Amino acid sequence: MDIRDTVKRHDRLAFEMKLEFPAPVNLDKPQDYKVEMYLFVPQNLDVNRQNYSRQDFYRALKTNIRLTTPDYLLGKIVNGENSPFSRLNYSIERLSEVRDKDAFEVYEIQIKRLCSIFGSSLRHLVNQISVVSSPEDKRILLNEFKVQSDKVRENFKNLRPKLTIINNEEAFKLFSIADEYQSLLLEKHIFILVENLKKEDDFQAMIDSLLDIAYNETQYRKKIGYPSIVGMKQANQDVLHRNSMLKKQIESNLFLNTDTRREAVLAEQILFAVAAGIAMVFATGVAFLSQMLYGRLSMPFFIALVISYMFKDRIKELTRLYLDKKHKKFFSDYKTSIFNTGKKRMGILKESFHFVKKKNLPDDILQMRGRMRKTDLDIELVNENVMLFRNQVTLLNNHDQLDDFEGITQILRFNIWDLTLKMDDPEKDIYYVRKRGLKQINVNRVYYFNLIMRYSVDGQSVVKAHRIAASKQGIRKVEIIQ
């Protein structure tokens, strides 16, 4: 299965799903990816099709679509003729010779992509270090982190004289933004490593050396005059805002243009017209029949018209609901066209949401939910409502992409605020008996949301599961269920 995914806690009230869809291998036809997300919600939270609408769901869901960052080992960013650093270096040389708009655009793409690749490589290596159990292997990887990150930073800093000589104000400003962003990026991942290493034994020397690197980066930013310095006297909210803006500006080359519209609006209106027509046929039929039986100006005829009008209104509404339900089986709620920076369409995203009954769930989803149970009580599996979100991505052939185009990444961020409204207090006092009497302790009260995701590509499917523990205060934990 080609789709790669990550599900994690984003903040107190939201969890994030990151889906990576590879570029089509076969250039002769588009590539379809289907993702079904089943969210099992405890029934006592009173979230169902009557009080939680499609509009509520899409209001809680935020979607971003961007290019997938090319996959590089940290040590490969600088080395090699076709490495990201070599491409950037070549674009700078070309900019010094040909000072036109096209040369600057190539330079801008390469410097931003190098920063994105640097961040992705740091993240992957830090994640690898966090899961390695052998202390010796951990030291090897930590040393790799130190050596290779230092090599990237030194090579990048050494580009400053070249850009100074070129005397292109816009190009130098972009270099400074990228330089500051890289420094903060390295600092951030060092702090993550240090927090993880504090839990380990015999890593104090490594922690000290990592903190030295972070301190040197801070001093470097002070020396150059970059404003992203956190301290006791600084307006740190401005520093945080600047860091956020730096990230957005550097990663702007990855984000794609989208145009989202409701799908099959015309078909929906035609179905509603059919519903009105069916109701009208009933009302007109009753009017004709009663006129034939009772005559034109009679009390029975008048009563029959009133009754037919009453039923006409209900028939119209019930038929509309029935046809709308059938309509959603064939059409999605929204259709999004995805464009590259050249405004050429490179993909289509279709999204749909509805509640589904347990008896209508596919067998593999039911089996997975059975294996996820937190207790051995059957009531756990019965008292749930199930949300289904369908997400279909079609990647089109696009020969205008960069050589290392790997596909697109969709980031889905779902806010659970509406689902927590009827939760009980997040803490509860419970008691237990000891030899010397009764003991009282305070326990966190959590509710479990079970998320099952099914990926389908080329007729093959894979099912993955996650459990989300949440309280009235928000999400506490997201865990993968093997």
N, C-alpha and C positions, 0 to 999 in steps of 0.2 A: 504494500500500500504506500503510495507516494506522499500522501498528505501528512504533514508533520503538525503536531498540535502541542500547545501548552495551556493549562488551566491553572490559574493562581489567584490569590487574594490581591485585589488591586488597592483597596482602601477599606475603611471601616464598613462601608455599606455596598461595596461592589466587588464582583469577581470578574476576572478577565480571561477571555478565551482567545488565544493567538493561533491562527490557522495559516499554514504555508502551502500554497498550491504551486507545484513546479510548472515551468514552461512546457508547452507541448513538445513531445519528442518527435511525433509524426507531423511534418509540416503540411501534409495534404489535407488534414481535417482538424477542426477544433477539438479541444479536450474538455470533457465535462467532469466536474467534481460535485458530488452530492453529500451534504452533511445534514443529518437529522439529530436534533438535540431534544431529548426527553427529560423534562425536569419534574420530578416527583415531589409534590408539595404536601406536607401533613394536612389532613382534612380539618383538624381543629383550628387551623389558621383562617378558615373560611375564605379561601381564594378559589373561585370557580368561574364558570362561564357566565353566570348571572351578574357577578359584580366585578369581574376583571376582564376588560374588553381588549380588543386588538390595539386600540389607541393607548390604553394603559401600558401594554407590553412594549410597544415601540417608543413610548415616551421614556421608559426605563432603560431602553437599549441604545447604546451609542456605538456606531460602526465607523472605523477608519480603514481605508484601503491604501496600500503603498507597495512599492517594489520590494521584493525580497532582497536583503543585503547579501551580496556574494559571500560564499563560505571560504575563509582563509584561516590557516593556522597563524598565530601571532608572529612566528618566525619567518613566514613567507610574505609578509607585507612589504618588507624592504628588499629582500633578496629576489633575484631573477630579472630577466630582461622585460618580462611582461607583468611584473608585479605592480600593485597599485602605486607604490612610490615611484617606480620607473615611469609609469604613465603620467603621473603628476609632474615629474621632473622634465619630461619631454614637452608637456603642455606649457611649462614656464619658458623653456627655450624658444618655443614657437611664438609665444606671446612677445618675447623680447625682439623677435625678428619681424613679425607681422602684427602690428597693433590695430587689429580690427575687431569687430563685434564677435565674429565667429571664433576667433582665437581665444577671446576672453570667455566665451560660453563653454568652450572645451575645458579651459583651465578651471572654471567654476565647478563644472561637473566632476572633474577629477579630484579636486581638493575636498569637496563635500563627500564624495564616495570613499575617499581614503579615511576620512573621519568616521563614517558610518561603519566601514569594515573594521577599523581599529576598535570601536566600541563593541561590535559583535564578537570579535576575536577575544577581547578581554572577558566579556561575559561568559563565553563558552569555556574558557580556561578556568575562570573562577568557579563555575558550576562543576567542572571536572574535579577540581581540587577539593570541593566540599563533599563529594561522594566517595573519594578514595579513602580506603580504610587503613592501608599500610602507611605507617609513619615515613618509611624510606621513600616510597613512591610520592608521598605528599611533598617531601623536601625537594625531590627532583622537579616536580611540577612548579613548586614555589620559586625555585631557582630559575626555571624557564620563564616564569612570569616576570621576574626582576630583570633578567638579562635582555629578553626580547622587547619588553615595554620600554626599557631604557634606550635600546637601539632605535626604536621607532621615534621616540621623542627627540633624541639627539640628531637624527637625520632630518627630522622635520624642522627643528630649530635652525639647523645649518642652511636652510633655504632662505632665511631672512636677508642675508647680504645680496643674494641674487635678485630678490624682489625690490630691495632698496635701490639697486643699480638700475633696474628697469625704469624706475621713476613713474610707475603707474599707480596713482593714488587709490583707485578702486580695487586693483589687484592686491595692493599691500593691506588695505583695510580688511579684505576677505581673508588674507593669510592670518592677520592678527586675531580675527574672530575664531578661525579654525584652531589656531595655536592655544588660545584661552580655553576653548571647548575641550581640546584634547587633554590639557592639564587637569581640568576639572573631572574629566572622565576617568583618568588614571587615578586621581585622588579618591573618587567615589568607590572604585573597585578595590582599592587598597583598604578602605574602611570596612568594606564587606568582608574581606579576607581576615582582617584583624579581629573583627567580632566573632568570626567562626573559629579562629585559632585560639582565642581566649578559653574556649571549652576544652582544648587539647592540652596535654602535658608536654613539657620539654620543647616548646616552640617560642619561648620568650625572646631568644636571640633573633629569630626570624621576624617576630612582631616588631622588634626595635628597628631592624633594617628596613622593613616596609614603611614604618612611620618616618624614618629618615628620608625616604624617597618622597613621601607626601609633604614633609616639611620643606624639602628642596623645591618642590613644585610651587608651594605657597610663596616661598621667598623669590622664586623666579617671576611669578605674577606681580609681586610687589615691585621688583626691580624694573620690569617692563612698564608698569603703570596700569595693569588691568584692574578694573574695579571689583572683581569677584573675590573679595577677601572677607571671610567671616571673622568677626571679633566681638569683643565686649562692647565697644563704643560705636561700631558701625550700625547703620540702618539695615539690619540683616534681612528685613522683608524686601528691600530693594535688591539685595544680593540674590535672594531666592528668585525674584522676578526676572532678574537679568539672566540667571542660569537657565530658566525656563525658555526665555527668548532665544538664547544661544542655541539651545537644543532644537527649537523649532526652525531656526534659520538654517542650521547645518543640515537637518534632515528634510528640508523642503524639497530637495531633489528626489527624494524617495516617494513622496506623496503624489497620488494620481488624481486627475480631475474626474468628477463623477456627475452624472445627471440622473436623478431619481424621480420616477413617476409611478403613479398607481397603474397596475397592469389591467388590461381588458376593461377599461372604463365603458367603452361602447357596448361590449357584450353584457356588462352588468346592467346598463340602462335598458337594453333590449329585453333582458329577462324580467326586469321590473315592469316593463310595458306589457309583457306577456301575462304577468301576475294580475295587472290591472284589467287586461282583456278578459281573462278567465272570470274575474269577479263581475265584470260588466255583462258577460254572457249569462251568468246566473241571474243577475238582477233583471236584465231585459227579458229573459225566459219566464221568470216569475210574473213580470208585468203583462206579457202577452197572454200567458195562461190564465191569470186572474181576470183579465179583461174579457176573455172568451167565456169564462164561467159566470162572472158576476156583472158584466156590463161596465160601461165607462164610469158613470157617476153613481157609485154605490159605496156604502160603508165597508163591506168586505173587500172591495177593490182597493180602497184607501189603506186599510189595515195590511193587506198583502204587500202594497208598495213600501210601507214603513218597515215591515219585517224584512223584505228583500234588501232594502238599503242597509239595515243593521247587519245582515249576514254578508252583504257585498263587501263592507268595510273589513270584516274579520277574514273573509276568504282571501281578499287582496293581501292582507298582512301575512297570513299563514303561508300563502303561496309564495310570497316574496321571500320569507325566511327559508322555506324549503328550497327554492331555486338558488338562493344565495349560498346555502350550505353545499349544494351540488356544484355550484359555480367555483367554489374555493378548492374543490378537488382537482380541477383542471387548470386553474389559473392561480398565480401567486398574488400576494397583496401588493408588493412593490417590485418594480423592475429598474435596475440601475445599470446604465451604460458607463463603462470605465474607459477613460481616454488617457493617452500618454501626454507628455508635455507638448508634443507636436500636434495635439488635438486629433490624433488618429485613434479610432476605437480599437481597443485591444482585449476587451472582455465584457461579459454581461453577468450581472448578479441578480438572482431572483430570491425573494424572501416571502415566507408565509408563516402565519401563526394561528393556532387554534387549540382548544382543549380536546383531548381524546379519551374515550372510555377505556378502562383497563381491559375489557373483553375484546377490544379491537386492536390491542397492541400486538406487534409481530412476536413470534415465539422466541426469537433470540433476545429480544429486549426483555420479555418477561423472565426468561431464564437468568439473564444477567441481574435483574432486580432481585430475584430470589437469592442469588449468591451474595448480594450486598447487604442482606438484612443485618441489623445491629443486634437484634435479639432473636430468640427462637420462637417468639410469639407470632401467630398468624395474623393477629390484628394489625401488626405493623405494615403488612402488605395490603391490607384491605382499606384502611382509612387513609387514602391518598387521592389527590387529584393530579392529573398528568397534563402538563403543558407540552406542546410539540412545536418546535421552531424548525422549519425547513429552510435550508440555505443551499442554493445551487449556483456554482460558479462555472462559467464557460469561458475558457481562454482561447482567443482567436490567434491565427497566425499573424505575426507582426515582425517583419524583417527590419524595421527601423530601430529596434532596440539595441542597446550596447552589447558588445561581444559576451560579456559575463552576465547577461540577463538570466536570472534563475527562476523567475515567476513572480507571483504577487503574494502579499501577506495581508490577511484580513484580521483586524483586531476588534473583537466584540467585547464591550464592557456593559455588564448588566447590573443595574442597581436594584437591590432587594427591599428598598424602603417600604413599598406597598405591601410586601409580604410579611413585614414585621409588625404591622399595626396592631394585630390582635394577639401578639405573643404575651405571655405572662412576664412578671418581673424577672430580670436576668439573674437574680440570686435568690436562693432559698435556704433557710435554716433547717437542718435535719439533725436528728438525735440518734445516738447509739449507746448501748449499755456497756460499761466497764465494771471491774470488780468494785471500784469505789463509788459507783453511782452513774448518773446520766451525764453524757458528754454532748455538747452542742458544737456543730461545725457549720461553716457557711460554704455552700456548694453552688457552682455556676449552673444555671438551667439553660440547656441548649436544645435547639430543634435541628433535625437533620434533613437537608435537601439532597436528594440523590439525582445526580446528573449522568445520564447515559447518552453517549454520542456514537452514532453509526456513520461511518465514512464509506462511500461507494464510488469506485472508479473502475471503468471498463468491465462491469458486471461482477466485480469482486467487492466484498464488504468486510469491514473490521469494526468491532464494537469495543469501546473503551468506557470506563466508568470512573466517576469521581464522587466523593461525599463532601458536602459543604455543611459544616457545623456553624450555626448562627444563633444569636440571642437577640433580645430587643435592642441591645447596644450595637449590634452589627455582626459581621462575619468574624468568627474566631479562628477557623482553620479550614483549609481545602486540602484534601488528601486523595491520592490515586488509589483506586481499588484494583488490586492485581487479580 
